[in-house]
Structure formats: C-alpha cells, structure tokens
Amino acid sequence: MGRQLVPLTLDNLTDLPGRCRACVFWELDPVSGEAAVRTGRPEVEKEAWISAVLLEWGSCGRVVYVDEKPVGFVLYAPPAYVPRSFAFPTSPVSPDAVQLMTASLMPEYRGQGLGRVIVQTVAKDLLRRGFKAIEAFGDSRWAEPECVVPADHLLAVGFKTVRPHPRFPRMRLELRSTVSWREDMERALDQLLGAVQKDPVLRPL
C-alpha cells in the first residue's frame, strides 16, 4: 500500500471527513463557534481560518492518504491561532510550543503505526521551523471520535503530562528529545514518503 502525508491546503480541505470540515471547535472561541453553527457558517469559518493560518504562519496540517484514499488528518498551530485552547482548565499552552489541535484516523487504519507516523511528521516539520515542543490537551475519558485527542494515544506516541487534570491533562512532546532519533526518523520518513511504491505492506512502525 502507498502511504502519503500531504500538507493540508484549501485544495484538499474537502478530503477531511464531513463532520470535521464543518467543525470549528478549535478555530473559534466558544461563543463565536456557537454563533457560526447557529447561522450555518462553520464550513466557511473553517476555510477562512485555514486560509489565514497558511498565509500568516504556514503549513498547519497534514492529510493522510493510503492508496490515494484520504484516511486521516492532523491539525496544529501556535496557540495564538487556537482560541478554544484558552477555555481549557489546563491552559495556556506554553509559548515555546505549537499546539496539536486534533488528529483522526478512520477506524480500519488504526493500530497500524500511522498514528506514530503522523506525530513524527509534525515533529519533523516543526523541528525544521525552529520550534521546541508540541503540546496538546488530552482527553482521559475519550470514548468516541471527537475534537480532543485521547490522552492514552498521546502517551503512546511520546507525550508526557505537564499539567495533570482528571479529564483534560495538558501534554507535551519535547522536540529536543527527538534529536537523537531525528536522522533515523527523517531517513525512514523520506523512504516512506518518497518511495511508497516500494513498500507494499502497511506495517506497524
């Protein structure tokens, strides 16, 4: 199977699941988010947010494809672009970190290593851009797909809790801790993304 992680743009925004294209949970503060839903404008607001972040900051997400089929995505941005983050009990995100807002994979593609590849791809992008860490709000009671990433998943891919909470701990991945495996990671990702046809089997990483 060919696997690719492609930067999110306005051109491939339609490859996100419908419920996610119309979700502005992170992109707007709670009051503005409710107003957008009430007036039937969440998709317009989502597109406007992505456009603004792309223009002002740069790449803010990846879409995951397997055999050219979109199967998942990840969104991330500095906390200044993520109004909802300030409403969490464990906020704020540290000023030296970029927030991993949300990530999702179709159920049939979970448990195969793609979640780790997603985080490694984000880490590679942010290392190149000079950032020190990724932070995320985890959900320790996660039961079904929603906007907040399961805390257990974040722990499994290398995040550590920096501010505990019964429901929404704030978690952090130090990018400097990845320096020791950065070259191996880049080589593996270059092989993965640059020669996907040579890898016929979707193997756990």
N, C-alpha and C positions, 0 to 999 in steps of 0.2 A: 504494500500500500504506500502511496505517496503522501507525505505529510508536509504541510507548509504552514508557517505562521506569518501572515501578511499584515503590514501596518493598516490600521483602521483609517479609512478616509470617507468622505461623503459619497464616493462612488460605490464602496462596498458596505455602506451602512445598512442597506436592505438585506444583507446576509445575516444580520443579527436576528434572533428569534423575535417574533412579532411583539410579544409582551415586553421585551427588553427595548425594542425601538420606541415603544410608547411609554417608557418608564423614565421619570426624571427625579427619582428618589434622591440620588446623589447630586445631580446637577443644579437643583434649585433648593432654596431653604424650604422648610415645611409649609409655610403659608403660601409662598409662590407656587410650590408644587401642587398643592390642593387647588389653587386657582387655575393652573394650567389644565388639570384634569377636568375641573368643573366646566371650563369653557371649550373643552375638546381640542386643546392645542399641545398635548405633550410631545407628539412626534415633531412638531415644528420647533418646540423649545429644545428638544434633544439635538436636532440638526444644527440649530443656532449655537448651542453650547460646544459641540464638537468642532464646528467651523471656527469659533473664536479661539478655542484652545490650540487648534492646529496652527492658526495664524500667529498667535502670540507666544506660544511655548513650544509647539512641535508635536511630534507623534504622541498620542495619548491612549493607544490601544492596539491590540492585535486580534485578527480573526484567524481561527484555526480551521484549516481545510484538510480533509483526508480524501484522497482521490477526487479533488476539486469540489467536494461537498462540504459546505460550512457546518462544522460540528461543535463549535465553541468560540469563546471570545474572552478577552480581558480588557478592563478599562483602568487607567491610572493617570494621576495628575498631581501637581503640587496642591497642598491643602487650600491655598488661596482660591483655587478654582472649584473647590468642592464645598459649597455652602452647608450641605447637610451634615458634614463632619463635625461642625461646631455644636450640633444638637445632641451629640452623644455624651453619656456620662463620663467617659474616659478621654474626652477630647482635652486639649487640642493635639493634633498630630505634630510631632517635633518639626521645627523649622528647617532642619537639615535633611528631611525625608520627603519622599514622594509617596502619596497615598495610593495603595492598591485598592481601588474602589469596589470592584466586583469582578467575578470570573465565573464562567459557566461552561460545562461540557454536556453534550447530550448523554443520557444515561448509558447507552450502549457503548460509549467510548471512555467511560470512567474506569479507574482501576488498571489502566494500561500504560501508565507513565506519562501521559500527556499533561497532567496537572503540573508535574515537576518541570516538564519542558517549557510550559507557559511561564512559570516563575523564573526559570533560568533565562528565558528570552527577555523578559522585562529587566532582569538584573543586568544582562549584557548591554541593553540599550542605555540604562541609567548609569552604569559604570563609564560608558563612553562619553556621557554628557556631564560627568563630574559630580554626581550625587553620592551621598554617603550611605543611604539606607532606604529601605521600603518599609512603610508601616501600613497596618490595616486594622480595622475593627473586626474582630471575630465574633461569631455567634455560637456560644457554648450550648445552646439549646436547639440548634438547627435541626429541622425535621423534614423540610421540603424546599425546593428551589425558591430562593428569594434574593434580595439585593445584597445581603450581608453574607460574606463567605464563612463557611463552617470553621470554628476555631480549631477543631481537630485536623482539618486539612492544612491549615496554615502551619500548625506544629509539625505535621508530617513532612512539609517541604522546607523546613529550616527556620521558621519564625520562632521567636521567643516572646513570652509575655513581659511587657514593660510596665503595664498598669492593669492589675487584676480587676475583675468585676464579675459578679455572678452570671451575667448574661452577655455583656459586650466588652470583653477584655481588649485592650489595645496591644497589638503585637508588632514586632519589629524584626527585620532581617538586615543585619549589618553587611553592607556590600564589601567592606574591607575584609570581612571574614571569608569572602569568596575569592580573594586574590590568589590564594594558594591553588585553587582549582580552576582559576579563570582560563588559563591556556587550554587545559583539557576540555573545559566546557565549550570554549569557542571552537576548538577543533571538532568536537562532537556535533555542535550545532551547525557548523559550516558543512560537515558531511551530511547532516540530516536535511538541511535546507537547500544545499547546493547540489546534492546528488540523490534526491529522493527516489529516483527510479532504481537505484542500486540496492534499496532496502525494501524487499518485497514483503516483509513481515512486520506487523505492528507489535513491537516487543516492549515490555516494561523497561524503564530506564532506572 
